[in-house]
Amino acid sequence: MTETESRPARRTGRPPLTDRATLLAAARELGFSDLTVGAVTARVGVKYSTFYRHFPSLESLVAALVDDVVTEDVFPESEGRWQEQLLAFAAATFDVMAAHPGLAPALVRLPEAPEALMSVLQRLTDRLLASGLSAEDSVLAASTTLQMAMHPWLCANGHGVGDLRRRDQVLESPQPFDPQVRAVFRDGIDDPPRSWTLRRTELFIAGLETRLAD
């Protein structure tokens, strides 16, 4: 018997039950609205203790999932005028919130914004500065556009997206709203209110253009 044959076989040990990437993939399948530690462990088929070896808390998993979803690829590069860049940023923000229900409130609750979002905001404020807006107006423009695009999803509840519910309230209200105003609510707010959000952004941009001209 050779030395190699007499040597005992090396034990490889038990393979890991799961890993961080598998838990994150399960969380993405579940979505932000249904995300709990119990739901993730049940989907992967592991115990809570296994989950906590990879994520110290549900909040840390949510943060990782936000980073996984809010990437720079979500926000396309735009070489157009600053007005077009603001509109493109609003549209991209609205679309990623629409694609991931529960993302907007999850993003608000995080102590820090994702690095990808910070990078996009930095590019946007630089572009606004280069167009002649003041530093304060550049920050106000970028942050207000972000907030307007997130607003419908922050107001979402069991009765639907916030802007849609407000539309229905006006149409059903006994209050004497002017017929023209009722028509705007009836015909202007879409489902989901993407076009309505971009029109709000255009109104905001018109105000910025006036300030820039002054």
C-alpha positions in Angstrom: 0.0 0.0 0.0 1.4 3.3 -1.0 1.6 6.3 1.3 -1.2 8.0 -0.8 -3.4 5.0 -0.4 -2.9 4.8 3.4 -3.7 8.4 3.9 -7.3 9.0 5.1 -9.6 10.8 2.7 -10.0 14.5 3.5 -13.4 15.4 4.8 -14.9 18.2 2.7 -17.5 19.2 5.4 -21.1 20.1 4.9 -21.7 22.5 2.0 -23.3 25.8 3.0 -27.1 25.7 3.1 -27.3 29.0 1.2 -25.4 32.2 0.5 -26.0 35.9 0.4 -26.7 36.0 -3.3 -29.4 33.3 -3.0 -31.1 35.1 -0.1 -31.0 38.4 -2.1 -32.4 36.7 -5.2 -35.3 35.3 -3.1 -35.9 38.8 -1.7 -36.1 40.2 -5.2 -38.6 37.6 -6.2 -40.8 38.4 -3.2 -40.6 42.1 -3.7 -40.4 45.0 -1.2 -44.1 44.9 -0.2 -44.0 41.2 0.9 -40.4 41.2 2.3 -40.0 39.6 5.7 -37.3 37.4 7.2 -39.8 34.6 7.5 -40.8 34.9 3.8 -37.2 34.8 2.6 -36.2 31.9 4.8 -39.3 30.0 3.8 -38.6 30.5 0.1 -35.0 29.4 0.3 -35.7 26.7 2.8 -33.4 27.7 5.6 -33.7 28.6 9.3 -33.7 32.1 10.7 -30.2 31.5 12.1 -28.9 30.9 8.6 -30.4 34.1 7.3 -28.8 36.1 10.1 -25.3 34.7 9.3 -25.5 36.7 6.0 -27.7 39.6 7.0 -27.7 41.0 10.5 -31.3 42.4 10.1 -34.2 42.7 7.7 -33.1 46.4 7.2 -29.7 45.3 6.0 -31.4 43.0 3.4 -33.7 45.8 2.3 -30.7 48.1 1.9 -28.9 45.4 -0.2 -32.0 44.9 -2.3 -32.4 48.6 -2.9 -28.7 48.7 -4.1 -29.5 45.7 -6.3 -32.5 47.4 -7.9 -31.5 51.1 -8.0 -28.4 50.9 -10.3 -27.0 53.4 -12.7 -28.3 51.4 -15.6 -31.8 52.4 -14.5 -31.0 56.0 -15.3 -29.9 56.4 -18.9 -27.3 58.9 -19.9 -28.7 62.0 -21.6 -26.7 64.5 -23.6 -29.7 66.8 -24.3 -30.7 70.1 -22.7 -30.9 70.3 -18.9 -34.7 70.3 -19.2 -34.6 67.0 -21.1 -32.3 65.5 -18.5 -34.6 66.5 -15.7 -37.5 64.9 -17.5 -35.5 61.7 -18.2 -34.5 61.5 -14.5 -38.2 61.9 -13.5 -39.3 59.2 -15.9 -36.6 56.8 -14.9 -37.3 57.3 -11.2 -41.1 56.8 -11.8 -40.4 53.6 -13.8 -38.2 51.9 -11.3 -40.7 52.7 -8.5 -43.5 51.3 -10.7 -41.5 48.1 -11.4 -40.8 47.5 -7.8 -43.9 48.2 -5.5 -42.8 49.1 -2.0 -39.4 50.5 -3.2 -40.3 54.1 -2.7 -41.2 53.8 1.1 -38.2 51.4 1.5 -35.9 54.0 0.0 -37.2 56.8 2.3 -36.7 54.6 5.4 -33.0 53.9 4.6 -30.5 56.0 6.5 -28.4 56.5 3.3 -29.3 56.6 -0.3 -27.9 54.0 -2.7 -24.5 55.0 -4.2 -26.0 54.6 -7.7 -28.6 57.2 -7.0 -26.0 59.6 -5.5 -23.9 59.2 -8.6 -26.9 60.1 -10.8 -27.8 63.1 -8.7 -24.2 64.3 -8.8 -24.2 64.1 -12.7 -27.5 65.9 -12.8 -26.6 68.8 -10.4 -23.3 69.2 -12.4 -25.3 69.5 -15.6 -27.7 72.1 -14.0 -24.8 74.1 -12.7 -23.2 74.1 -16.1 -26.4 75.4 -17.6 -26.3 78.5 -15.4 -28.5 77.5 -12.5 -27.2 78.4 -9.0 -26.0 75.7 -6.7 -29.1 76.0 -4.6 -31.5 75.9 -7.5 -29.6 72.9 -8.9 -30.0 70.9 -5.7 -33.7 72.0 -5.3 -34.3 71.0 -8.9 -32.8 67.5 -8.6 -34.3 66.7 -5.2 -37.8 68.1 -6.1 -37.8 66.1 -9.4 -36.9 62.9 -7.4 -39.6 63.6 -4.9 -42.3 64.3 -7.5 -41.5 61.0 -9.3 -41.7 59.1 -6.0 -44.8 60.8 -4.7 -47.4 58.6 -6.4 -45.8 55.5 -4.9 -45.3 57.0 -1.5 -49.1 57.7 -1.4 -50.0 54.2 -2.7 -52.2 52.1 -0.4 -54.9 49.4 -0.7 -57.0 51.8 -2.7 -54.4 52.3 -5.4 -51.7 54.8 -6.2 -52.2 58.2 -4.5 -52.7 60.4 -7.5 -55.4 57.9 -8.9 -57.2 57.9 -5.6 -57.2 61.7 -5.5 -58.6 61.7 -9.0 -61.5 59.4 -8.0 -62.2 61.5 -4.9 -62.6 64.7 -7.0 -64.8 62.9 -9.5 -67.0 61.4 -6.8 -67.0 64.4 -4.5 -70.2 66.4 -3.9 -68.0 69.5 -3.7 -68.8 72.0 -6.5 -65.5 71.6 -8.5 -65.5 73.5 -11.7 -66.4 71.2 -14.6 -63.1 72.1 -16.3 -61.2 71.1 -13.2 -63.2 67.8 -13.0 -62.3 67.2 -16.7 -58.6 67.7 -16.0 -58.7 65.1 -13.1 -60.8 62.7 -15.3 -58.7 62.9 -18.4 -55.3 64.0 -17.2 -54.3 61.5 -14.5 -53.4 58.2 -16.1 -53.1 54.8 -14.6 -50.4 54.6 -13.4 -49.9 58.4 -13.4 -46.7 58.5 -15.4 -47.7 61.1 -17.9 -49.3 63.1 -15.1 -46.0 63.1 -13.2 -44.0 64.2 -16.2 -46.5 67.0 -16.8 -46.0 68.2 -13.2 -42.2 68.0 -13.9 -42.7 70.1 -17.0 -44.5 72.8 -15.0 -41.7 72.8 -12.5 -39.2 73.1 -15.3 -41.0 76.1 -16.7 -40.6 77.8 -13.4 -36.9 77.1 -13.4 -36.6 78.5 -16.9 -38.2 81.7 -15.8 -35.8 82.0 -12.9 -32.8 81.2 -15.1 -33.9 83.9 -17.6 -34.1 86.4 -14.7 
